[in-house]
Each structure stands twice: as structure tokens, then as C-alpha cells.
Amino acid sequence: MLALQSQPRRLEAARPHILSIGLNQRSAAVALRERIAAALPDLLPALAAQMPPAVETAVLATCHRFEVYVALTGEGESVAQDLLRLICEQTGCDAANVAAALVVRRDEAAARHLCRVAAGLDSSVLGEAQIQGQVVATYTSALEEGSIGPVLSLLFRTAIRAGKRARTETAIGARATSMSSLALHLIEQ
């Protein structure tokens, strides 16, 4: 019987990095967010065409935020610059204004941020219930488009679970509010 010699194998797989690049109600003025929202029909296909095929992407676009989540190997500095350039091309906005409003988060900070968003902790109204559905819709849309892979899929599923747990295990969901329900409440008073 031959003895099989086993050689230790090293997998040289590059560790994926996660980037969150975007702006929200705290980093950008309403006018800038509105210009980006108006350009979304043209911006999203341009963004998809710009990304290399091995890169995973998901875009969370709401009335208060525009965030692109990217999973890639390498540091991704060019991704942030490409997104800045695309936003400026599609919206006609000044690059300095957009660059000042963009927030770039990497790896753990990006994952933590998406969990906070899904839980309603990063909303104009603390605990806003609508954002959970918007995160789910972003994940579903990215799955259907085939732009999301195993890394971002795990990230979004984790964030959705975190959002659900925050609402069921804490009092954050006790007053399921949104900006529109808050405005209605203020009008009633």
C-alpha cells in the first residue's frame, strides 16, 4: 500500500474588502441629495458598467441616503474615485462639493454602518421602520440583477437580521415612525 504524502496547501485567496461609499442627511445638503436622486436612472447603469465583473455591488438609495456597497479584492481607492467622477458627470455637481459630502467606510466600519442603517439607528427619525424594508429591497434587487455575491449577500442578510432583532428585542420599534408620520403628528398638534 502506498503511503500518500500530504503536503500542506496554502490558499492564496485574496481577502475581500467591503467599501461603503455614500452620502446621507448628515453629510450632504438636500439639494445635492435631490440632484443625485434625479440622476439615479442614468447613474445606476453607468455605475454597473464601470465596475469590474468580479466586484460585487449593491446600491441603497432612499430619500435621505445614497450608498454604494462594494466587495472587492484590493483596497478600492479607484472605486471611490470612479464613483465620485460618475456622480459629477451624471449630475453636473461640483466635484469638491460631492467629495466633501461622500463618506467612505471600509470593512468592519462599513458592515457596522449597514447594520445601524437597517436597525433605524442612522435615520433622521430614530428607529424609522421604513428603512428596514428599503435594505431588504436593495438586497433583493441586487440578487435579481446578479450584482451581489457571497460577501455582500452575507453582509446584507446580517444587517437585515440585526435590524429585525433591534426592533423585536429593544424598544426602538415601539414607536414605528417615519418622517411622514412624524410630520402628520406635528400637524395634528
Buried (B, 14 or more C-beta within 10 A) or exposed (E): EEEEEEEEEEEEEEEBBBBBBBBBBEBBEEEBBEBBBEBBEEBBEBBEEBBEEEBBBBBBBBBBBBBBBBBBBEEBEEBBEBBBBBBBBBBEBEEEBBBEBBBBBBEEEBBBBBBBBBBBBBBBBEBBBBBBEBBBEBBEBBBEEEBBBEBBBBBBEBBBEBBBEBBEEEEBBEEBBBBEBBEEEEEEE
